[in-house]
Amino acid sequence: MSEPQRNTRISARDTAGLTATILFVGVASLFVIMAVKFPQLYILATYEDLLGEWTQVFFFAATLIGSLFLTRYTHPYRLFFAVLALACFYVVGEEISWGQRLFSFASPEFFQHHNLQQEVNLHNFLTGPTATWQKRIVEIGLVAGLAGYGLIYPLLQRNGNRLAQWLADHGLPVPPLYLSPYFITGALCEVRLFSFNEAEIAELLIAMALAFLTLHYILLNQGEQAPVTPWMPAIAMAGVVLICFSGAGSVSWYCWKSPRLHSQMAKRITAGQKKFAKRYCRYGDWQNAAGLYESLLSKNPEDRGLLRSLARTYKEMEDEQRSLAANDKTIPLDMIHYRWDPRQIAVNLSLFQSLQETGKKDKGLPYLARAMEESHNKVLSEPDNADSFHQCGKCLQAKGDTSADKEQVARAVSMKPASKKYLQAYRGSL
């Protein structure tokens, strides 16, 4: 290879590294800004069937196409890219549940009974919304694999390690080090330190890293035939990003405008708002929590649970006026349900809590007593019902008897150990 070609190759690699770094910083910063300032956008970017997941699909599809292209060349990495193409085909299919989310066909009975999300895919037989030992093993394997392949392997190969060089010579392509931030951040997100849907960010970063990896080797092979201009890698990487993000945005917009798919997406957004409102509360970000509760109430203004949650959030923000106003809206709604059936445990408990928050604890005590009585009767009449003990625990918690509350919730957990609701209640009682 001539000296001008070698200099061009080095210059092209530098521009590729700079472009990859800029894109990484941009994507990572965007997620941080959305999480801190724009929770509604963060939900769209990290929730299933929404913009973020479709972006992952397009980047994995780009990796699939690039890998297939690379199988044309007779080099040591042909088998690797053939396997990567097959893996990406599987991932793309699994991400969209093999077309189920687009075409809305019902899950066969086998998937409804054994799949953790009742969807037509294979990975949710082992992993899903609930914690399982299989899921933990998969996560540990992913973290080790991402760190090992994305950072340790290229460093060892660069420093002349014999094993790494042997692997590079016998079929395992070395990822350029400028992709290591994608792999390492993806590994850290898989650990889910903050329980903020970081696994979705991990999938996007991994998909981007693999797409750029295939592009890197395509350009290397092209460079063997003709010189690669300095800005060709930067233009190619930017083009892939533009196509993938535009494609994801277009498909997401189509799904949102489709009468058949719109309601499913709206339900997922609502579920995400509820979960993230609680998560923001857990981290003391009352402003974002209040914004999410307000958005939820704009769709369902008579939801008493949301009103109580919003009132508590305002109270934490030291906005007594708005806290009282939210509780004042809850009480008449509770009274409507109370008149229908004064024995409802949840309604009596809600009335006590709302009256207590508005400074009328004495008026609320009879409702607490009624809730305690009904929950005790329910435990006696339905001893095999985990919810009986859960409700009894909630009443005891409202009364201030934390030790008895913990005991009751623990019994509910022992009866239904897979229930996230009971597990969360138990952790809250500790």
For each residue, the residues with C-beta under 8 A, 3 or more apart:
1: 5 6 9
2: 5 6
3: 6 7
4: 7 8 227
5: 1 2 8 9 223 227
6: 1 2 3 9 10
7: 3 4 10 11
8: 4 5 11 12 227 228 229 230
9: 1 5 6 12 13 223 227 228
10: 6 7 13 14
11: 7 8 14 15 230
12: 8 9 15 16 219 223 228 229 230 231 232 233
13: 9 10 16 17 176 233
14: 10 11 17 18 230
15: 11 12 18 19 230 231 233 234
16: 12 13 19 20 176 178 212 216 219 233 234 237
17: 13 14 20 21 176 177 178
18: 14 15 21 22 234
19: 15 16 22 23 233 234 237 238
20: 16 17 23 24 176 178 179 182 212 237
21: 17 18 24 25 178 181
22: 18 19 25 26
23: 19 20 26 27 208 237 238 241
24: 20 21 27 28 181 182 185 205
25: 21 22 28 29
26: 22 23 29 30
27: 23 24 30 31 204 205 208
28: 24 25 31 32 185
29: 25 26 32 33
30: 26 27 33 34
31: 27 28 34 35 42 45 46 201
32: 28 29 35 36
33: 29 30 36 37 38
34: 30 31 37 38 39 41 42 45
35: 31 32 39 42 196
36: 32 33
37: 33 34
38: 33 34 41 42
39: 34 35 42 43 276 280 288 291 292
40: 43 44 273 291 292 295
41: 34 38 44 45
42: 31 34 35 38 39 45 46 276
43: 39 40 46 47 50 269 272 273 276
44: 40 41 47 50 51 52 269
45: 31 34 41 42 50 51 52 200
46: 31 42 43 52 196 197 200 201
47: 43 44 50 52 53 197 200 268 269 272
48: 53 268
49: 53 101 255 264 265 268
50: 43 44 45 47 53 54 252 265 268 269
51: 44 45 54 55 248 249 252
52: 44 45 46 47 55 56 200 201 204
53: 47 48 49 50 56 57 95 200
54: 50 51 57 58 247 248 249 251 252
55: 51 52 58 59 204 207 244 245 248
56: 52 53 59 60 95 200 203 204 207
57: 53 54 60 61 92 95 96 248
58: 54 55 61 62 243 244 245 247 248
59: 55 56 62 63 204 207 208 210 211 240 244
60: 56 57 63 64 88 91 92 95 207 210 211
61: 57 58 64 65 88 92
62: 58 59 65 66 211 214 240 243 244
63: 59 60 66 67 84 85 88 207 210 211 213 214
64: 60 61 67 68 85 88 89 92
65: 61 62 68 69
66: 62 63 69 70 211 214 215 218
67: 63 64 70 71 81 82 84 85 88 214
68: 64 65 71 81 85
69: 65 66 72 214 218
70: 66 67 73 77 78 81 214 217 218 221
71: 67 68 78 81 82 85
72: 69
73: 70 78 221
74: 78
75: 78 221
76: 169 170 171
77: 70 80 81 171 172 173 217
78: 70 71 73 74 75 81 82
79: 82 83 171
80: 77 83 84 171 172 173
81: 67 68 70 71 77 78 84 85 173 214 217
82: 67 71 78 79 85 86
83: 79 80 86 87
84: 63 67 80 81 87 88 210 214
85: 63 64 67 68 71 81 82 88 89
86: 82 83 89 90
87: 83 84 90 91
88: 60 61 63 64 67 84 85 91 92 210
89: 64 85 86 92 93
90: 86 87 93 94
91: 60 87 88 94 95
92: 57 60 61 64 88 89 95 96
93: 89 90 96 98 121
94: 90 91 97 98 121 122 123
95: 53 56 57 60 91 92
96: 57 92 93 99 100 101 102
97: 94 100 101 119 120 121
98: 93 94 120 121
99: 96 102 103 105
100: 96 97 103 104 105 107 119 120 121
101: 49 96 97 104 261 264
102: 96 99 255 261
103: 99 100
104: 100 101 260 261 264
105: 99 100 120
106:
107: 100 111 112 115 118 119 120
108: 111 112 120
109: 112 113
110: 113 114
111: 107 108 114 115 118 119 120
112: 107 108 109 115 118
113: 109 110
114: 110 111 125
115: 107 111 112 118 119 120 121 124 125 128
116: 124 125 127 128 129 130 132
117: 121 124 128 129
118: 107 111 112 115
119: 97 100 107 111 115 124
120: 97 98 100 105 107 108 111 115
121: 93 94 97 98 100 115 117 124
122: 94 125
123: 94 126 127
124: 115 116 117 119 121 127 128
125: 114 115 116 122
126: 123 132 134 135 138
127: 116 123 124 132 134 135 138
128: 115 116 117 124 132 135
129: 116 117 420
130: 116 418 420
131: 135 136
132: 116 126 127 128 135 136
133: 136 137
134: 126 127 137 138
135: 126 127 128 131 132 138 139
136: 131 132 133 139 140
137: 133 134 140 141
138: 126 127 134 135 141 142
139: 135 136 142 143 190 191
140: 136 137 143 144
141: 137 138 144 145
142: 138 139 145 146 187 190 202
143: 139 140 146 147 187 190 191
144: 140 141 147 148
145: 141 142 148 149
146: 142 143 149 150 183 184 186 187 190 206
147: 143 144 150 151 152 183 184 187
148: 144 145 151 152 153
149: 145 146 152 153 175 183
150: 146 147 153 154 175 179 180 182 183 184 186 187 209
151: 147 148 154 155 177 180 183 184
152: 147 148 149 155 156
153: 148 149 150 156 157 164 167 172 174 175
154: 150 151 157 158 174 175 176 177 180
155: 151 152 158 159 177
156: 152 153 159 161 163 164
157: 153 154 160 161 164 165 167 168 174
158: 154 155 177
159: 155 156
160: 157 165
161: 156 157 164 165
162: 165 166
163: 156 166 167
164: 153 156 157 161 167 168 174
165: 157 160 161 162 168 169
166: 162 163 169 170
167: 153 157 163 164 170 171 172
168: 157 164 165 172 173 174
169: 76 165 166
170: 76 166 167
171: 76 77 79 80 167
172: 77 80 153 167 168
173: 77 80 81 168 213 217
174: 153 154 157 164 168
175: 149 150 153 154 179 180 183 209 213 216
176: 13 16 17 20 154 179 213 216
177: 17 151 154 155 158 180
178: 16 17 20 21 181
179: 20 150 175 176 182 183 209 212 213 216
180: 150 151 154 175 177 183 184
181: 21 24 178 184 185
182: 20 24 150 179 185 186 205 206 208 209 212
183: 146 147 149 150 151 175 179 180 186 187 205 206 209
184: 146 147 150 151 180 181 187 188
185: 24 28 181 182 188 189 201 202 205
186: 146 150 182 183 189 190 201 202 203 205 206 209
187: 142 143 146 147 150 183 184 190 191 202
188: 184 185 191 193 198 202
189: 185 186 192 198 199 201 202 205
190: 139 142 143 146 186 187 198 199 202
191: 139 143 187 188 198
192: 189 195 196 198 199
193: 188 198
194: 198
195: 192 198 279
196: 35 46 192 276 279
197: 46 47 200 201
198: 188 189 190 191 192 193 194 195 201 202
199: 189 190 192 202 203
200: 45 46 47 52 53 56 197 203 204
201: 31 46 52 185 186 189 197 198 204 205
202: 142 185 186 187 188 189 190 198 199 205 206
203: 56 186 199 200 206 207
204: 27 52 55 56 59 200 201 207 208
205: 24 27 182 183 185 186 189 201 202 208 209
206: 146 182 183 186 202 203 209 210
207: 55 56 59 60 63 203 204 210 211
208: 23 27 59 182 204 205 211 212 241
209: 150 175 179 182 183 186 205 206 212 213
210: 59 60 63 84 88 206 207 213 214
211: 59 60 62 63 66 207 208 214 215 240 244
212: 16 20 179 182 208 209 215 216 237 240
213: 63 173 175 176 179 209 210 216 217
214: 62 63 66 67 69 70 81 84 210 211 217 218
215: 66 211 212 218 219 233 236 237 240
216: 16 175 176 179 212 213 219 220 233
217: 70 77 81 173 213 214 220 221
218: 66 69 70 214 215 221 222
219: 12 16 215 216 222 223 228 232 233 236
220: 216 217 223 224
221: 70 73 75 217 218 224 225
222: 218 219 225 226 228
223: 5 9 12 219 220 226 227 228
224: 220 221
225: 221 222
226: 222 223
227: 4 5 8 9 223
228: 8 9 12 219 222 223 232 233
229: 8 12 232
230: 8 11 12 14 15
231: 12 15 234 235
232: 12 219 228 229 235 236
233: 12 13 15 16 19 215 216 219 228 236 237
234: 15 16 18 19 231 237 238
235: 231 232 238 239
236: 215 219 232 233 239 240
237: 16 19 20 23 212 215 233 234 240 241
238: 19 23 234 235 241 242
239: 235 236 242 243
240: 59 62 211 212 215 236 237 243 244
241: 23 208 237 238 244 245
242: 238 239 245 246
243: 58 62 239 240 246 247
244: 55 58 59 62 211 240 241 247 248
245: 55 58 241 242 248 249
246: 242 243 249 250
247: 54 58 243 244 250 251
248: 51 54 55 57 58 244 245 251 252
249: 51 54 245 246 252 253
250: 246 247 253 254
251: 54 247 248 254 255
252: 50 51 54 248 249 255 256
253: 249 250 256 257
254: 250 251 257 258
255: 49 102 251 252 258 261 262 265
256: 252 253 261 262 265
257: 253 254 262
258: 254 255 261 262
259: 262 263
260: 104 263
261: 101 102 104 255 256 258 264 265
262: 255 256 257 258 259 265 266
263: 259 260 266 267
264: 49 101 104 261 267 268
265: 49 50 255 256 261 262 268 269
266: 262 263 269 270
267: 263 264 270 271
268: 47 48 49 50 264 265 271 272
269: 43 44 47 50 265 266 272 273
270: 266 267 273 274 296 299
271: 267 268 274 275
272: 43 47 268 269 275 276
273: 40 43 269 270 276 277 292 295 296
274: 270 271 277 278 292 296
275: 271 272 278 279
276: 39 42 43 196 272 273 279 280 292
277: 273 274 280 281 289 292 293 296 309
278: 274 275 281 282 289
279: 195 196 275 276 282 283
280: 39 276 277 283 285 286 288 289 292
281: 277 278 284 285 286 289 309 313 316
282: 278 279
283: 279 280
284: 281 316
285: 280 281 288 289
286: 280 281 289 290 313 316 317
287: 290 291 317
288: 39 280 285 291 292
289: 277 278 280 281 285 286 292 293 313
290: 286 287 293 294 310 313 314 317
291: 39 40 287 288 294 295
292: 39 40 273 274 276 277 280 288 289 295 296
293: 277 289 290 296 297 306 309 310 313
294: 290 291 297 298 310
295: 40 273 291 292 298 299
296: 270 273 274 277 292 293 299 300 303 306
297: 293 294 300 301 303 306 307 310
298: 294 295 301
299: 270 295 296
300: 296 297 303 306
301: 297 298
302: 333
303: 296 297 300 306 307
304: 307 308 330 333 334 350
305: 308 309
306: 293 296 297 300 303 309 310
307: 297 303 304 310 311 326 327 329 330 333
308: 304 305 311 312 326 327 330 350 353 354 357
309: 277 281 293 305 306 312 313
310: 290 293 294 297 306 307 313 314 326
311: 307 308 314 315 323 324 326 327 330 354 357
312: 308 309 315 316 323 357
313: 281 286 289 290 293 309 310 316 317
314: 290 310 311 317 319 320 322 323 326
315: 311 312 318 319 320 323 357
316: 281 284 286 312 313
317: 286 287 290 313 314
318: 315
319: 314 315 322 323
320: 314 315 323 324
321: 324 325
322: 314 319 325 326
323: 311 312 314 315 319 320 326 327 357
324: 311 320 321 327 328 357 358
325: 321 322 328 329
326: 307 308 310 311 314 322 323 329 330
327: 307 308 311 323 324 330 331 354 357 358
328: 324 325 331 358
329: 307 325 326 332 333
330: 304 307 308 311 326 327 333 334 350 354
331: 327 328 334 335 351 354 355 358
332: 329 335 336
333: 302 304 307 329 330 336 337
334: 304 330 331 337 338 347 350 351 354
335: 331 332 338 339 351
336: 332 333 339 340
337: 333 334 340 341 344 347
338: 334 335 341 342 344 347 348 351
339: 335 336 342
340: 336 337
341: 337 338 344 347
342: 338 339 347 348 370
343: 370 374
344: 337 338 341 347 348 374
345: 348 349 371 374 375 378 391 395
346: 349 350 391
347: 334 337 338 341 342 344 350 351
348: 338 342 344 345 351 352 367 368 370 371 374
349: 345 346 352 353 367 368 371 394 395 398
350: 304 308 330 334 346 347 353 354
351: 331 334 335 338 347 348 354 355 364 367
352: 348 349 355 356 364 365 367 368 371 398
353: 308 349 350 356 357 364 398
354: 308 311 327 330 331 334 350 351 357 358 364
355: 331 351 352 358 360 361 363 364 367
356: 352 353 359 360 361 364
357: 308 311 312 315 323 324 327 353 354
358: 324 327 328 331 354 355
359: 356
360: 355 356 363 364
361: 355 356 364 365
362: 365
363: 355 360 366
364: 351 352 353 354 355 356 360 361 367 368
365: 352 361 362 368 369
366: 363 369 370
367: 348 349 351 352 355 364 370 371
368: 348 349 352 364 365 371 372 395 398 399
369: 365 366 372 373
370: 342 343 348 366 367 373 374
371: 345 348 349 352 367 368 374 375 395 398
372: 368 369 375 376 395 396 399
373: 369 370 376 377
374: 343 344 345 348 370 371 377 378
375: 345 371 372 378 379 388 391 392 394 395
376: 372 373 379 380 392
377: 373 374 380 381
378: 345 374 375 381 382 385 388 391 392
379: 375 376 382 383 388 389 392
380: 376 377 383
381: 377 378
382: 378 379 385 388
383: 379 380 388
384: 415
385: 378 382 388 389
386: 389 390 411 412 413 415 416 419 422
387: 390 391 412
388: 375 378 379 382 383 385 391 392
389: 379 385 386 392 393 408 409 411 412 415
390: 386 387 393 394 408 409 412 421 422 425
391: 345 346 375 378 387 388 394 395
392: 375 376 378 379 388 389 395 396 408
393: 389 390 396 397 404 405 406 407 408 409 412 425 429
394: 349 375 390 391 397 398 405 425
395: 345 349 368 371 372 375 391 392 398 399
396: 372 392 393 399 401 402 404 405 408
397: 393 394 400 401 402 405 429
398: 349 352 353 368 371 394 395
399: 368 372 395 396
400: 397
401: 396 397 404 405
402: 396 397 405 406 429
403: 406 407
404: 393 396 401 407 408
405: 393 394 396 397 401 402 408 409 429
406: 393 402 403 409 410 426 429 430
407: 393 403 404 410 411
408: 389 390 392 393 396 404 405 411 412
409: 389 390 393 405 406 412 413 422 425 426 429
410: 406 407 413 414 426
411: 386 389 407 408 414 415
412: 386 387 389 390 393 408 409 415 416 419 422 425 426
413: 386 409 410 416 417 419 422 423 426
414: 410 411 417
415: 384 386 389 411 412
416: 386 412 413 419 422
417: 413 414 423
418: 130
419: 386 412 413 416 422 423
420: 129 130 423 424
421: 390 424 425
422: 386 390 409 412 413 416 419 425 426
423: 413 417 419 420 426 427
424: 420 421 427 428
425: 390 393 394 409 412 421 422 428 429
426: 406 409 410 412 413 422 423 429 430
427: 423 424 430
428: 424 425
429: 393 397 402 405 406 409 425 426
430: 406 426 427
